[in-house]
Amino acid sequence: MILVFVHGWSVTSTATYGGLPDALAVQATLTAPGLNLTVVQIHLGSYVSFQDDVTMADVVRAFDRALRDALLPPGAPAGTPLPDFSCVTHSTGGPVVREWVSRLYDGGARLKQPPLRHLVMLAPANHGSPLATLGKERVGRIKAFFNGVEPGERILDWLALGSADQWRLNGRWLDYDPVAVDLYPFVLTGQTIDAHFYDFLNSYLAEEGSDGVVRVAGANLNCLFLTLKETAAAVTNPHPHFDAQPAAVLSPDGGPRMPQPPLAFGVIPDASHSGDSLGIMGSVTPQNAAAKPVVAEILRCLQVDSPAAYGARVAALAALTDATQQAVALAKPDEGQRHSQLVFRIRDDQGDAVDDFDLYLLGGPDYTPDNLPKGFFVDRQRNSVSPNCLVYYLDYDVMAQLPGAHFGLRVQARPAAGDGFVGYAPVEFRTDGAGLAMALKPNETTYVDVVLRRHVDRAVFRLGAVTPAPLDFKDRKPSGTDVDTP
């Protein structure tokens, strides 16, 4: 088996892998001799970090060229197919390889068969990292993430929570059935904080439910996509903040989308993002490999050779996740262990982003903000490049205490309908018996695409009879009637 290692951004040395490549080779001979590993290290290179103009698409092209240089014989004719290989990635290396699969092997209706057989992602930023919003100078100083080297702006844009590229890539992967084309993806991540990387100024480095850089919910490839569209129905919210103003009902368009069947995901015990003490990759050596759970799990993943074997891995890693998080709950009873990440995108039915809005989470049978359980909220970020995207990070186990699983949201966008010639009505979504799982799942990210109707007053454009005197309409007032009203 050819095993390719792909590291994250800003790495300048193979030292980032720790002893993992050697440890896997040694342990494979002891526990999985049939693998016969041949390790190839692919360096994305520090040049990416210093170039603000380098995009993910650029890196994908360079990655493909590096694969061909490393895996094909010298002088191989153009178009020579790559041999089958497997891949172990760390951090942003995971999204790089997924982008490579999507850009080169997307068959339209389905995924074409790539030469990649196993994709084992260690602590991947599949749904971004909360650290990316800090800016390249500050985030570059965080050794747990960028190893003290400033990343490029385009790379940070990709990694920022709620980025357009994450919407695109993760949405596209929902259309794929990788197992059907013999591609077996796995996510292994940690939920331990390494105090050596905490700088006392940035709480994200010690954020609950994360490895200090990537959230568990932000690593998991299992995710939900939910589109909510404004309808003609209306509800009235009793909360005084909303002034009894009716809200249009948001209705799911086609129901939530998610990977089917579920993809393999496991939380590794006692593993942080980086470092030679607890790092999921950097702390592994040939000497301690037998005692490192991540080594055994990687080798088990690399031995998967059928859909049935993959399904067994999905179940085994789910059990590992439960055991790991139960152990953390015992060690840290005051800290939430299972979290959910909600990524909201607000736009209108004309395809335009709506940047000026207030979003309220609702709970209880009356669907008011006051009925949400105490301690549910952990963090909120707005994407600086796409300000119509807002990301909430919630304690799932606290949210699961909602009586009757009544959960919803309200959006009040500006300009408000009725205040001028164009505007938006308040809108609300309510689960109403559908259950919390419709919008929230533990250890997962949910993408919620909210589509508002852009209300246009009839007075925006009028045709009238020709009059002898010029018609002055600079003081024209809205008619109060929508152009879509019969």
Buried (B, 14 or more C-beta within 10 A) or exposed (E): BBBBBBBBBBBBEEEBBBBBBBBBBBBBEEBBEEBEBEBBBBBBBBEBBEBBEBBBEEBBBBBBEBBBEBBBEEEEEEEEEBEBBBBBBBBBBBBBBBBBBBBBBBEEEEBEEBBBBBBBBBBBBBBBBBBBBBEBEBBBBBBBBBBEBBBBBBBBBBBBBBBBBBBEBBBBBBBBEBBEBBBBBBBBBBBBBBEBBBEEEBEBBBBBBBBBBBBBBBBBBBBBBBBBBBEEEBBEBEBEEBEEBBBBBBBBEEEBBBBEEBBBBBBBBBBBBBBBEBBBBBBBBBEEBEEBBBBBBBBBBBBBEEBEBBBBBBEBBBEBBBEBBEBBBEEEEEEBBBBBBBBBBBBBEEEEEBBEBEBBBBBBEEBBBEBBBEBBBBBBBBBBBBBBBBBBBBBBBBBBBBEEBBBBBBBBBEEBBEEBBBBBBBBBBBBBEBEBEBBBBBBBBBBBBBBBBBBBBBBEEEEEEEEEEEEEEEEEEBBEEBEEEE
